[in-house]
């Protein structure tokens, strides 16, 4: 999303600083879609998140779905929205 221009450098730098304060500096890109406090503290995706953008040729929706076994219901909700 960042490389496609969907989020600006300043926002990524803000996420990097906040992530570093929690000892998770490498999670700066994950924080684009991981909005919940618990997601950021634990370093896992809990709820689904969507990011939509367009290219000259395609309309794209990125779906971030949890992979942790405690959140299977949320993962199913997210993956059921995929259109490959």
C-alpha positions as CSV (number, residue, x, y, z in Angstrom):
1,X,0.0,0.0,0.0
2,X,2.9,2.4,0.8
3,X,4.8,1.6,-2.4
4,X,1.6,2.2,-4.4
5,X,1.3,5.6,-2.9
6,X,-1.8,4.8,-0.8
7,X,-0.2,6.1,2.3
8,X,2.3,8.9,2.8
9,X,5.9,8.7,4.2
10,X,5.0,10.9,7.2
11,X,2.3,8.4,8.3
12,X,4.7,5.4,7.9
13,X,7.4,7.3,9.9
14,X,4.7,7.9,12.7
15,X,3.8,4.2,12.7
16,X,7.5,3.3,12.8
17,X,8.1,5.6,15.9
18,X,5.0,4.3,17.7
19,X,5.9,0.6,16.9
20,X,9.5,1.2,18.1
21,X,8.1,2.5,21.5
22,X,6.4,-0.9,21.9
23,X,9.5,-2.8,20.8
24,X,7.9,-3.7,17.4
25,X,9.7,-1.3,15.1
26,X,9.5,-3.7,12.1
27,X,5.7,-3.7,12.3
28,X,5.3,-0.2,10.8
29,X,3.7,-1.5,7.6
30,X,1.4,-3.9,9.5
31,X,0.0,-0.9,11.4
32,X,-1.4,0.5,8.2
33,X,-4.2,-2.0,8.6
34,X,-3.9,-3.1,12.2
35,X,-5.8,-0.4,14.0
36,X,-6.8,-2.0,17.3
37,X,-4.7,-1.4,20.3
38,X,-4.6,-5.1,21.1
39,X,-3.4,-5.9,17.5
40,X,-0.5,-3.5,17.9
41,X,0.4,-4.6,21.4
42,X,0.3,-8.3,20.5
43,X,1.7,-8.1,17.0
44,X,-1.2,-10.1,15.4
45,X,-4.2,-9.3,13.3
46,X,-7.4,-9.8,15.3
47,X,-10.1,-8.2,13.1
48,X,-10.3,-7.9,9.3
49,X,-9.3,-4.7,7.6
50,X,-9.7,-3.5,4.0
51,X,-7.7,-1.1,1.9
52,X,-9.0,-0.2,-1.5
53,X,-7.1,1.5,-4.3
54,X,-7.1,1.7,-8.1
55,X,-4.5,1.2,-10.7
56,X,-4.9,2.3,-14.4
57,X,-6.0,-1.2,-15.1
58,X,-7.5,-2.7,-11.9
59,X,-9.6,-1.9,-8.9
60,X,-7.9,-3.6,-5.9
61,X,-9.0,-4.4,-2.4
62,X,-6.4,-5.7,0.1
63,X,-8.0,-7.8,2.8
64,X,-6.0,-8.3,6.0
65,X,-7.4,-11.3,7.8
66,X,-6.2,-12.9,11.0
67,X,-4.2,-16.1,10.9
68,X,-4.2,-16.9,14.6
69,X,-6.4,-19.8,15.6
70,X,-8.2,-17.8,18.3
71,X,-9.7,-15.6,15.6
72,X,-10.9,-18.2,13.0
73,X,-14.4,-16.6,12.7
74,X,-12.8,-13.3,11.7
75,X,-10.5,-15.0,9.3
76,X,-13.4,-16.8,7.6
77,X,-15.3,-13.5,7.3
78,X,-12.3,-11.9,5.7
79,X,-11.4,-14.7,3.3
80,X,-15.0,-15.1,2.2
81,X,-14.8,-11.6,0.8
82,X,-11.9,-12.4,-1.5
83,X,-12.5,-12.4,-5.3
84,X,-9.4,-13.9,-6.9
